[in-house]
Amino acid sequence: MTNFTPEEERDLEVIRSFYDQEYYGTDTSSARLPWHCRLAAAALSRVNGGDVLDVACGTGAWLGHFRRMGARGISGIDLSAKAIDAARRVYPGGDFRVGAAEVLPYESGSFDVVTCMGSLEHFVDKPGALREMMRVARPEAEFLLLVPNAGFLTRRLGAYGGTHQVKVKEDVLSLAAWEKLFTSVGLSVIRRRRDLHPLSVRWITHDRWYTWPVRALQAVLLAVWPLQWQYQVYHYVRRQAD
């Protein structure tokens, strides 16, 4: 397990405060998982009848969907106590805990599927968190990791600076750098999948009405342009063979 440095401890407290007070400060509901997320989840073969852990689970929407997919047990951990309280209310019977991804409070070899969706870039010790995910996973477990891509075309053109979570910590790597990180801890990328969340009326109409045509065009382009230009990319990962 990770032993945090004093600087990392301070960073964790800043991140924890941000998520409790701002990110989950006004709305801790757990909405139904969007269609594009359900599509990504459908590619996991070990959810049905398996034990699933979502790291940085937020209010638990992914785990709720995994339960509907037939998961035997669902577990989630998040730095935000507000998010975990909401998850416990919405999904009774799940095992939800407050804590850091770098120090997972679970026995070794407990899970058939481990997921981390759009959160790894915010962790203070990414290799340590990945090693913890591997420790608590069973030998043949599946991992699904959603991470941002430094090669995102709009970002490269200077038109996108990151999510509002960048104010606390957001490390965006290239796809090659992410794969190098995964490989360095003993994981192999089996396949990748583009994140299609912009293909929704909610995303397209999020801003002022006169931006809608441009956002609609961007949504369509995101669905067809090369993976190397995508904003976020799902990585289906397995433990490396001995």
Secondary structure as GFF3:
##gff-version 3
##sequence-region A 1 242
A	DSSP	alpha_helix	6	18	.	.	.	ID=ss1
A	DSSP	pi_helix	19	23	.	.	.	ID=ss2
A	DSSP	alpha_helix	35	41	.	.	.	ID=ss3
A	DSSP	beta_strand	51	55	.	.	.	ID=ss4
A	DSSP	alpha_helix	61	68	.	.	.	ID=ss5
A	DSSP	beta_strand	73	78	.	.	.	ID=ss6
A	DSSP	alpha_helix	81	90	.	.	.	ID=ss7
A	DSSP	beta_strand	95	98	.	.	.	ID=ss8
A	DSSP	beta_strand	111	117	.	.	.	ID=ss9
A	DSSP	three_ten_helix	120	122	.	.	.	ID=ss10
A	DSSP	alpha_helix	126	136	.	.	.	ID=ss11
A	DSSP	beta_strand	137	148	.	.	.	ID=ss12
A	DSSP	alpha_helix	153	156	.	.	.	ID=ss13
A	DSSP	three_ten_helix	164	167	.	.	.	ID=ss14
A	DSSP	alpha_helix	175	184	.	.	.	ID=ss15
A	DSSP	beta_strand	187	194	.	.	.	ID=ss16
A	DSSP	alpha_helix	201	204	.	.	.	ID=ss17
A	DSSP	three_ten_helix	209	211	.	.	.	ID=ss18
A	DSSP	alpha_helix	212	224	.	.	.	ID=ss19
A	DSSP	three_ten_helix	227	229	.	.	.	ID=ss20
A	DSSP	beta_strand	232	239	.	.	.	ID=ss21
###
